[in-house]
């Protein structure tokens, strides 16, 4: 009788362990997915520019635009002067 109770408790315990293993497997799968997402987001963040880099780019673009405007104004003035 005592042996049967012990065997039953061991069987119940094994069943509970198997249930926990299934739950841990599911948690591990979700953790793997989250890890993959975090790595992907980290890679995306590495590709983004900083505010300072963006400000420098805007300044370079503005300077280039100013140079083009200056050239266009000179050409327009030359054309106006030669058309008279």
C-alpha positions as CSV (number, residue, x, y, z in Angstrom):
1,X,0.0,0.0,0.0
2,X,2.7,2.5,0.9
3,X,4.7,1.5,-2.2
4,X,1.6,2.3,-4.3
5,X,1.3,5.7,-2.8
6,X,4.9,6.5,-3.4
7,X,4.8,5.2,-7.0
8,X,1.6,7.3,-7.5
9,X,3.3,10.4,-6.1
10,X,6.3,9.8,-8.3
11,X,4.1,9.4,-11.3
12,X,2.2,12.6,-10.5
13,X,5.5,14.3,-10.0
14,X,6.8,13.1,-13.4
15,X,3.6,14.4,-15.0
16,X,4.0,17.8,-13.4
17,X,7.6,17.9,-14.5
18,X,6.6,17.1,-18.1
19,X,4.0,19.9,-18.0
20,X,6.6,22.3,-16.7
21,X,9.0,21.2,-19.5
22,X,6.3,22.0,-22.1
23,X,5.7,25.4,-20.5
24,X,9.5,26.1,-20.4
25,X,9.8,25.1,-24.0
26,X,7.1,27.7,-25.0
27,X,8.8,30.3,-22.9
28,X,12.1,29.6,-24.5
29,X,10.6,29.9,-28.0
30,X,9.1,33.3,-27.1
31,X,12.4,34.4,-25.6
32,X,14.2,33.3,-28.8
33,X,11.7,35.4,-30.8
34,X,12.2,38.4,-28.5
35,X,16.0,38.1,-28.7
36,X,15.8,38.0,-32.5
37,X,13.6,41.1,-32.5
38,X,15.9,43.0,-30.1
39,X,18.9,42.1,-32.3
40,X,17.0,43.3,-35.4
41,X,16.1,46.6,-33.8
42,X,19.7,47.0,-32.6
43,X,20.9,46.6,-36.2
44,X,18.3,49.2,-37.4
45,X,19.4,51.7,-34.7
46,X,23.0,51.4,-35.7
47,X,21.9,52.5,-39.2
48,X,20.2,55.6,-38.0
49,X,22.0,59.0,-38.0
50,X,22.5,61.1,-35.0
51,X,21.1,64.6,-34.6
52,X,24.6,66.0,-35.0
53,X,25.1,64.0,-38.2
54,X,21.8,65.2,-39.6
55,X,22.5,68.8,-38.7
56,X,25.9,68.6,-40.4
57,X,24.2,67.1,-43.5
58,X,21.6,69.9,-43.6
59,X,24.4,72.5,-43.3
60,X,26.3,70.9,-46.2
61,X,23.1,70.9,-48.3
62,X,22.4,74.5,-47.5
63,X,26.0,75.5,-48.4
64,X,25.7,73.6,-51.7
65,X,22.3,75.3,-52.4
66,X,23.8,78.7,-51.7
67,X,26.7,78.0,-54.1
68,X,24.2,77.0,-56.8
69,X,22.1,80.1,-56.2
70,X,25.2,82.3,-56.5
71,X,26.2,80.6,-59.8
72,X,22.7,81.0,-61.2
73,X,22.5,84.6,-60.2
74,X,25.8,85.3,-61.9
75,X,24.7,83.5,-65.1
76,X,21.4,85.4,-65.0
77,X,23.3,88.7,-64.6
78,X,25.6,87.8,-67.5
79,X,22.8,86.9,-69.7
80,X,20.9,90.1,-68.9
81,X,24.1,92.1,-69.5
82,X,24.8,90.5,-72.9
83,X,21.2,90.7,-74.1
84,X,21.3,94.6,-74.0
